[in-house]
Amino acid sequence: GLDCSGTAQYITRETRGVELPRTSQQQYAATQPIDWSEAKPGDLVFPAGTSAPGHVLVLAGVEPNGQIRCFEAQQTGVPLKFSTYAPSGYVVHRVP
């Protein structure tokens, strides 16, 4: 099983051919913040209000009502799931 940063690393490598660092903190530092209006599937989503996030999600898309839909591994050994959140509690980063 993969944890959240391992899931982000795997999805990014398989879909974009880009190798991300291992931890969510390193992934946050290695990617660029963007505005939600520029967000697209595959971007990384982090909890807002921290420069060293302990969690990362992978954006699957933005729903018509503005909610964000993400791939998420809550912890190692728990199946990957789709989660829906309000973007106000999160920031989005572009993978280079």
C-alpha contacts under 8 A as a table, 3 or more apart, distances in Angstrom:
res1	aa1	res2	aa2	distance
1	G	76	T	5.47
1	G	77	G	4.84
1	G	78	V	7.36
1	G	79	P	7.85
2	L	5	S	7.77
2	L	6	G	5.22
2	L	7	T	5.68
2	L	73	A	7.14
2	L	75	Q	7.51
2	L	76	T	5.19
2	L	77	G	6.80
3	D	6	G	5.21
3	D	7	T	6.07
3	D	73	A	5.62
3	D	74	Q	6.77
3	D	75	Q	4.96
3	D	76	T	4.37
3	D	77	G	7.56
4	C	7	T	5.11
4	C	8	A	6.31
4	C	24	S	7.64
4	C	55	H	6.32
4	C	56	V	5.73
4	C	57	L	6.64
4	C	72	E	6.39
4	C	73	A	4.69
4	C	74	Q	6.19
4	C	75	Q	6.53
4	C	76	T	7.72
5	S	8	A	5.00
5	S	9	Q	6.01
5	S	22	R	6.36
5	S	23	T	5.48
5	S	24	S	5.17
5	S	27	Q	7.78
5	S	55	H	7.20
5	S	56	V	6.04
5	S	57	L	7.90
6	G	9	Q	4.94
6	G	10	Y	6.03
6	G	22	R	6.60
6	G	23	T	7.60
7	T	10	Y	5.10
7	T	11	I	6.07
7	T	72	E	7.65
7	T	73	A	6.71
8	A	11	I	5.30
8	A	12	T	6.00
8	A	44	L	7.46
8	A	56	V	7.14
8	A	57	L	6.70
8	A	58	V	6.03
9	Q	12	T	5.34
9	Q	13	R	6.09
9	Q	19	E	6.67
9	Q	20	L	5.39
9	Q	21	P	7.25
9	Q	22	R	6.90
10	Y	13	R	5.20
10	Y	14	E	6.09
11	I	14	E	5.24
11	I	15	T	5.92
11	I	42	G	7.82
11	I	58	V	7.98
12	T	15	T	5.35
12	T	16	R	5.39
12	T	17	G	6.61
12	T	18	V	5.91
12	T	19	E	6.95
12	T	20	L	7.28
12	T	42	G	6.93
13	R	16	R	5.59
13	R	17	G	4.45
13	R	18	V	4.79
13	R	19	E	5.33
13	R	20	L	7.45
14	E	17	G	5.75
14	E	18	V	7.91
18	V	96	P	7.82
20	L	27	Q	6.28
20	L	30	A	7.65
21	P	26	Q	5.72
21	P	27	Q	5.60
21	P	30	A	7.54
22	R	26	Q	6.69
22	R	27	Q	7.04
23	T	26	Q	5.17
23	T	27	Q	6.13
24	S	27	Q	4.91
24	S	28	Y	6.03
24	S	52	A	7.75
24	S	53	P	6.27
24	S	54	G	5.99
24	S	55	H	5.96
24	S	56	V	5.82
25	Q	28	Y	5.13
25	Q	29	A	6.38
25	Q	51	S	7.69
25	Q	52	A	4.93
25	Q	53	P	5.53
25	Q	54	G	6.66
26	Q	29	A	5.11
26	Q	30	A	6.10
27	Q	30	A	5.04
27	Q	31	T	6.24
28	Y	31	T	5.58
28	Y	32	Q	7.80
28	Y	46	F	7.66
28	Y	51	S	7.66
28	Y	52	A	7.34
28	Y	53	P	7.36
28	Y	93	H	7.43
29	A	32	Q	7.72
30	A	95	V	7.94
31	T	93	H	5.74
31	T	94	R	5.70
31	T	95	V	5.27
31	T	96	P	6.42
32	Q	93	H	5.04
32	Q	94	R	5.23
32	Q	95	V	6.94
32	Q	96	P	7.58
33	P	91	V	7.24
33	P	92	V	5.86
33	P	93	H	4.16
33	P	94	R	6.26
34	I	38	E	6.59
34	I	39	A	7.17
34	I	91	V	7.94
34	I	92	V	5.94
34	I	93	H	5.51
34	I	94	R	6.44
35	D	38	E	5.50
35	D	39	A	6.79
35	D	92	V	6.99
36	W	39	A	5.04
36	W	87	P	7.79
36	W	91	V	7.71
36	W	92	V	6.55
39	A	43	D	6.63
39	A	92	V	6.96
39	A	94	R	7.76
40	K	43	D	6.01
40	K	59	L	7.06
40	K	60	A	7.72
40	K	61	G	6.45
40	K	62	V	8.00
41	P	58	V	7.56
41	P	59	L	5.00
41	P	60	A	4.69
41	P	61	G	5.23
42	G	58	V	5.73
42	G	59	L	5.28
42	G	60	A	6.41
42	G	95	V	7.83
43	D	58	V	5.94
43	D	59	L	5.37
43	D	92	V	6.65
43	D	93	H	5.85
43	D	94	R	5.09
43	D	95	V	6.07
44	L	56	V	6.68
44	L	57	L	5.83
44	L	58	V	4.77
44	L	59	L	6.00
44	L	92	V	5.70
44	L	93	H	5.15
44	L	94	R	6.46
44	L	95	V	7.07
45	V	56	V	5.72
45	V	57	L	4.96
45	V	58	V	5.89
45	V	59	L	6.36
45	V	90	Y	6.42
45	V	91	V	5.73
45	V	92	V	4.55
45	V	93	H	6.32
46	F	53	P	6.55
46	F	55	H	6.36
46	F	56	V	4.99
46	F	57	L	6.49
46	F	90	Y	5.49
46	F	91	V	5.37
46	F	92	V	6.37
46	F	93	H	7.86
47	P	50	T	7.13
47	P	53	P	6.53
47	P	55	H	7.03
47	P	56	V	7.52
47	P	89	G	6.14
47	P	90	Y	4.43
47	P	91	V	6.23
48	A	88	S	7.94
48	A	89	G	5.44
48	A	90	Y	4.42
48	A	91	V	5.33
50	T	53	P	5.77
53	P	56	V	7.40
56	V	72	E	7.69
57	L	70	C	6.00
57	L	71	F	5.87
57	L	72	E	5.20
57	L	73	A	7.63
58	V	70	C	5.33
58	V	71	F	5.13
58	V	72	E	6.79
59	L	68	I	7.22
59	L	69	R	6.21
59	L	70	C	4.45
59	L	71	F	6.42
60	A	68	I	7.74
60	A	69	R	5.43
60	A	70	C	4.86
60	A	71	F	6.33
61	G	68	I	6.07
61	G	69	R	5.33
61	G	70	C	6.96
62	V	66	G	5.95
62	V	67	Q	5.84
62	V	68	I	4.51
62	V	69	R	5.95
63	E	66	G	5.30
63	E	67	Q	5.32
63	E	68	I	6.08
63	E	69	R	6.98
64	P	67	Q	7.42
66	G	86	A	7.37
66	G	87	P	7.64
67	Q	84	T	6.40
67	Q	85	Y	5.61
67	Q	86	A	4.94
67	Q	87	P	6.31
68	I	84	T	5.52
68	I	85	Y	5.34
68	I	86	A	6.20
68	I	87	P	6.07
69	R	82	F	6.52
69	R	83	S	5.65
69	R	84	T	4.54
69	R	85	Y	6.66
70	C	82	F	5.42
70	C	83	S	5.28
70	C	84	T	6.40
71	F	80	L	6.83
71	F	81	K	5.80
71	F	82	F	4.80
71	F	83	S	6.51
72	E	80	L	5.70
72	E	81	K	5.40
72	E	82	F	6.06
72	E	83	S	6.56
73	A	76	T	7.20
73	A	78	V	6.63
73	A	79	P	6.67
73	A	80	L	4.85
73	A	81	K	6.57
74	Q	78	V	6.61
74	Q	80	L	7.70
75	Q	78	V	5.72
86	A	89	G	6.44
86	A	90	Y	7.77
87	P	90	Y	5.26
87	P	91	V	7.26
88	S	91	V	7.77
